Amino acid sequence: MKIVVATNNQNKIREIREMFSPLGFEVISQSEEGIDIDVEETGDTFAKNALIKARAAAMLTDNYVLADDSGLCVEALGGKPGVMSARYAGPDATDADKINKLLKALGDETDRRAKFVSAMAFIFPNGDELMTQGEVSGVILREPRGENGFGYDPVFFSDDLGKTFAEADAEEKNSVSHRGRALAALYAELTKRELK
């Protein structure tokens, strides 16, 4: 049984492979399946964008398909950057550009609560769809800390870890991360089903 993950991000692939191999799945990227698509994410929620990506890949394979969409939601910014997290500072922005724009938008705001959200869309070969979501809470610091991770990790101080995601090692981050929680929920759902 193969799961085609609608991404070419090898970090995501590795994380999903480690979790789903006990269920007998071979986890591969969309490019390994010969799928070369760049889907426009037009949804206004993480779940809708995950489904858009999963459905596009499912049209091109007879295997199981998994897609995720995730991002950062900041309370004082009305949930922004939200689904625009990756494109928050423009299409070619660096992680530093995104962080700088976020910190400037927050300014001297004292309510710096935030959460990372990840939505997973799983499509079965028969077309059935399954959705899960994971969240992790924290606050946005006034300046970056740590050298690990990517994206907004250096300014996201995790309530669970008591440090930024960029100060945590991969195992620590994955143990509480939004993506890890969404994957764990999906894994739990799949173990209840008879998979072929």
TORKOL-4160 file (C-alpha; in steps of 0.2 Angstrom, whole numbers, padded with zeros to 4 digits, m for minus):
196
<pt num="1" X="0000" Y="0000" Z="0000"/>
<pt num="2" X="0007" Y="0017" Z="m0005"/>
<pt num="3" X="0003" Y="0034" Z="0002"/>
<pt num="4" X="0007" Y="0048" Z="m0010"/>
<pt num="5" X="0010" Y="0064" Z="0000"/>
<pt num="6" X="0006" Y="0080" Z="m0010"/>
<pt num="7" X="0022" Y="0088" Z="m0007"/>
<pt num="8" X="0041" Y="0086" Z="m0011"/>
<pt num="9" X="0046" Y="0092" Z="0006"/>
<pt num="10" X="0058" Y="0078" Z="0012"/>
<pt num="11" X="0056" Y="0083" Z="0030"/>
<pt num="12" X="0037" Y="0081" Z="0029"/>
<pt num="13" X="0039" Y="0064" Z="0020"/>
<pt num="14" X="0052" Y="0057" Z="0033"/>
<pt num="15" X="0040" Y="0062" Z="0047"/>
<pt num="16" X="0025" Y="0054" Z="0039"/>
<pt num="17" X="0035" Y="0039" Z="0034"/>
<pt num="18" X="0041" Y="0036" Z="0052"/>
<pt num="19" X="0023" Y="0037" Z="0058"/>
<pt num="20" X="0014" Y="0026" Z="0045"/>
<pt num="21" X="0026" Y="0012" Z="0041"/>
<pt num="22" X="0019" Y="0002" Z="0055"/>
<pt num="23" X="0002" Y="0001" Z="0046"/>
<pt num="24" X="0011" Y="m0006" Z="0031"/>
<pt num="25" X="0011" Y="0010" Z="0020"/>
<pt num="26" X="0025" Y="0014" Z="0009"/>
<pt num="27" X="0026" Y="0033" Z="0009"/>
<pt num="28" X="0032" Y="0043" Z="m0006"/>
<pt num="29" X="0032" Y="0061" Z="m0013"/>
<pt num="30" X="0021" Y="0066" Z="m0027"/>
<pt num="31" X="0036" Y="0068" Z="m0038"/>
<pt num="32" X="0041" Y="0050" Z="m0034"/>
<pt num="33" X="0023" Y="0045" Z="m0041"/>
<pt num="34" X="0027" Y="0055" Z="m0057"/>
<pt num="35" X="0015" Y="0069" Z="m0051"/>
<pt num="36" X="0021" Y="0086" Z="m0056"/>
<pt num="37" X="0008" Y="0099" Z="m0051"/>
<pt num="38" X="0008" Y="0116" Z="m0042"/>
<pt num="39" X="m0009" Y="0118" Z="m0035"/>
<pt num="40" X="m0016" Y="0136" Z="m0031"/>
<pt num="41" X="m0022" Y="0136" Z="m0013"/>
<pt num="42" X="m0038" Y="0146" Z="m0015"/>
<pt num="43" X="m0046" Y="0140" Z="0001"/>
<pt num="44" X="m0050" Y="0152" Z="0016"/>
<pt num="45" X="m0046" Y="0138" Z="0029"/>
<pt num="46" X="m0032" Y="0126" Z="0031"/>
<pt num="47" X="m0044" Y="0111" Z="0029"/>
<pt num="48" X="m0050" Y="0118" Z="0012"/>
<pt num="49" X="m0032" Y="0120" Z="0006"/>
<pt num="50" X="m0027" Y="0103" Z="0011"/>
<pt num="51" X="m0042" Y="0096" Z="0002"/>
<pt num="52" X="m0038" Y="0106" Z="m0014"/>
<pt num="53" X="m0020" Y="0098" Z="m0014"/>
<pt num="54" X="m0026" Y="0081" Z="m0010"/>
<pt num="55" X="m0040" Y="0080" Z="m0023"/>
<pt num="56" X="m0028" Y="0087" Z="m0036"/>
<pt num="57" X="m0016" Y="0073" Z="m0033"/>
<pt num="58" X="m0029" Y="0060" Z="m0031"/>
<pt num="59" X="m0035" Y="0063" Z="m0049"/>
<pt num="60" X="m0017" Y="0057" Z="m0055"/>
<pt num="61" X="m0015" Y="0041" Z="m0044"/>
<pt num="62" X="m0024" Y="0026" Z="m0039"/>
<pt num="63" X="m0015" Y="0026" Z="m0022"/>
<pt num="64" X="m0020" Y="0033" Z="m0005"/>
<pt num="65" X="m0016" Y="0052" Z="m0005"/>
<pt num="66" X="m0011" Y="0063" Z="0010"/>
<pt num="67" X="m0010" Y="0082" Z="0010"/>
<pt num="68" X="m0008" Y="0095" Z="0023"/>
<pt num="69" X="m0009" Y="0114" Z="0025"/>
<pt num="70" X="m0003" Y="0123" Z="0040"/>
<pt num="71" X="0002" Y="0140" Z="0047"/>
<pt num="72" X="0002" Y="0152" Z="0061"/>
<pt num="73" X="m0013" Y="0161" Z="0068"/>
<pt num="74" X="m0010" Y="0176" Z="0079"/>
<pt num="75" X="m0024" Y="0182" Z="0091"/>
<pt num="76" X="m0020" Y="0201" Z="0090"/>
<pt num="77" X="m0019" Y="0200" Z="0071"/>
<pt num="78" X="m0037" Y="0192" Z="0069"/>
<pt num="79" X="m0029" Y="0175" Z="0065"/>
<pt num="80" X="m0017" Y="0182" Z="0053"/>
<pt num="81" X="m0006" Y="0177" Z="0044"/>
<pt num="82" X="m0016" Y="0161" Z="0044"/>
<pt num="83" X="m0018" Y="0152" Z="0027"/>
<pt num="84" X="m0007" Y="0166" Z="0020"/>
<pt num="85" X="0008" Y="0161" Z="0032"/>
<pt num="86" X="0019" Y="0155" Z="0018"/>
<pt num="87" X="0016" Y="0170" Z="0007"/>
<pt num="88" X="0013" Y="0183" Z="0021"/>
<pt num="89" X="0028" Y="0194" Z="0015"/>
<pt num="90" X="0027" Y="0190" Z="m0003"/>
<pt num="91" X="0030" Y="0176" Z="m0015"/>
<pt num="92" X="0049" Y="0176" Z="m0014"/>
<pt num="93" X="0051" Y="0181" Z="0004"/>
<pt num="94" X="0063" Y="0173" Z="0016"/>
<pt num="95" X="0059" Y="0166" Z="0033"/>
<pt num="96" X="0067" Y="0182" Z="0040"/>
<pt num="97" X="0056" Y="0193" Z="0029"/>
<pt num="98" X="0041" Y="0184" Z="0036"/>
<pt num="99" X="0046" Y="0186" Z="0054"/>
<pt num="100" X="0051" Y="0204" Z="0052"/>
<pt num="101" X="0034" Y="0208" Z="0044"/>
<pt num="102" X="0025" Y="0198" Z="0058"/>
<pt num="103" X="0035" Y="0207" Z="0072"/>
<pt num="104" X="0032" Y="0224" Z="0064"/>
<pt num="105" X="0013" Y="0220" Z="0063"/>
<pt num="106" X="0012" Y="0216" Z="0081"/>
<pt num="107" X="0023" Y="0231" Z="0086"/>
<pt num="108" X="0021" Y="0234" Z="0105"/>
<pt num="109" X="0005" Y="0223" Z="0106"/>
<pt num="110" X="0005" Y="0215" Z="0123"/>
<pt num="111" X="m0007" Y="0201" Z="0118"/>
<pt num="112" X="0005" Y="0190" Z="0109"/>
<pt num="113" X="m0005" Y="0173" Z="0110"/>
<pt num="114" X="m0003" Y="0163" Z="0094"/>
<pt num="115" X="m0006" Y="0145" Z="0088"/>
<pt num="116" X="0001" Y="0134" Z="0074"/>
<pt num="117" X="m0012" Y="0124" Z="0065"/>
<pt num="118" X="m0011" Y="0109" Z="0053"/>
<pt num="119" X="m0025" Y="0101" Z="0044"/>
<pt num="120" X="m0023" Y="0084" Z="0035"/>
<pt num="121" X="m0033" Y="0078" Z="0021"/>
<pt num="122" X="m0032" Y="0059" Z="0017"/>
<pt num="123" X="m0041" Y="0052" Z="0002"/>
<pt num="124" X="m0044" Y="0033" Z="0000"/>
<pt num="125" X="m0042" Y="0025" Z="m0018"/>
<pt num="126" X="m0061" Y="0023" Z="m0018"/>
<pt num="127" X="m0063" Y="0042" Z="m0016"/>
<pt num="128" X="m0068" Y="0043" Z="0003"/>
<pt num="129" X="m0060" Y="0058" Z="0012"/>
<pt num="130" X="m0054" Y="0059" Z="0030"/>
<pt num="131" X="m0049" Y="0076" Z="0038"/>
<pt num="132" X="m0039" Y="0079" Z="0054"/>
<pt num="133" X="m0032" Y="0094" Z="0063"/>
<pt num="134" X="m0019" Y="0098" Z="0076"/>
<pt num="135" X="m0014" Y="0114" Z="0085"/>
<pt num="136" X="m0001" Y="0120" Z="0097"/>
<pt num="137" X="m0002" Y="0135" Z="0107"/>
<pt num="138" X="0011" Y="0148" Z="0112"/>
<pt num="139" X="0016" Y="0167" Z="0111"/>
<pt num="140" X="0026" Y="0177" Z="0098"/>
<pt num="141" X="0042" Y="0184" Z="0106"/>
<pt num="142" X="0049" Y="0201" Z="0102"/>
<pt num="143" X="0064" Y="0194" Z="0094"/>
<pt num="144" X="0070" Y="0178" Z="0086"/>
<pt num="145" X="0078" Y="0164" Z="0097"/>
<pt num="146" X="0086" Y="0148" Z="0092"/>
<pt num="147" X="0094" Y="0141" Z="0076"/>
<pt num="148" X="0084" Y="0126" Z="0072"/>
<pt num="149" X="0067" Y="0124" Z="0063"/>
<pt num="150" X="0061" Y="0135" Z="0049"/>
<pt num="151" X="0047" Y="0148" Z="0045"/>
<pt num="152" X="0041" Y="0157" Z="0061"/>
<pt num="153" X="0049" Y="0144" Z="0073"/>
<pt num="154" X="0062" Y="0157" Z="0080"/>
<pt num="155" X="0048" Y="0168" Z="0087"/>
<pt num="156" X="0035" Y="0155" Z="0092"/>
<pt num="157" X="0038" Y="0151" Z="0110"/>
<pt num="158" X="0029" Y="0135" Z="0114"/>
<pt num="159" X="0018" Y="0134" Z="0130"/>
<pt num="160" X="0022" Y="0115" Z="0130"/>
<pt num="161" X="0041" Y="0116" Z="0128"/>
<pt num="162" X="0044" Y="0132" Z="0137"/>
<pt num="163" X="0056" Y="0137" Z="0123"/>
<pt num="164" X="0054" Y="0142" Z="0105"/>
<pt num="165" X="0052" Y="0129" Z="0091"/>
<pt num="166" X="0069" Y="0135" Z="0085"/>
<pt num="167" X="0077" Y="0131" Z="0102"/>
<pt num="168" X="0070" Y="0114" Z="0102"/>
<pt num="169" X="0078" Y="0099" Z="0093"/>
<pt num="170" X="0067" Y="0090" Z="0080"/>
<pt num="171" X="0062" Y="0076" Z="0092"/>
<pt num="172" X="0056" Y="0089" Z="0105"/>
<pt num="173" X="0046" Y="0099" Z="0092"/>
<pt num="174" X="0038" Y="0084" Z="0083"/>
<pt num="175" X="0032" Y="0078" Z="0100"/>
<pt num="176" X="0021" Y="0093" Z="0102"/>
<pt num="177" X="0019" Y="0100" Z="0085"/>
<pt num="178" X="0003" Y="0104" Z="0076"/>
<pt num="179" X="0008" Y="0093" Z="0061"/>
<pt num="180" X="0013" Y="0079" Z="0073"/>
<pt num="181" X="m0004" Y="0080" Z="0082"/>
<pt num="182" X="m0014" Y="0080" Z="0066"/>
<pt num="183" X="m0004" Y="0065" Z="0060"/>
<pt num="184" X="m0007" Y="0056" Z="0076"/>
<pt num="185" X="m0026" Y="0059" Z="0075"/>
<pt num="186" X="m0025" Y="0053" Z="0057"/>
<pt num="187" X="m0015" Y="0037" Z="0062"/>
<pt num="188" X="m0028" Y="0034" Z="0076"/>
<pt num="189" X="m0042" Y="0035" Z="0063"/>
<pt num="190" X="m0034" Y="0024" Z="0051"/>
<pt num="191" X="m0030" Y="0010" Z="0064"/>
<pt num="192" X="m0049" Y="0009" Z="0066"/>
<pt num="193" X="m0051" Y="0004" Z="0048"/>
<pt num="194" X="m0048" Y="m0011" Z="0038"/>
<pt num="195" X="m0035" Y="m0005" Z="0025"/>
<pt num="196" X="m0031" Y="m0014" Z="0009"/>
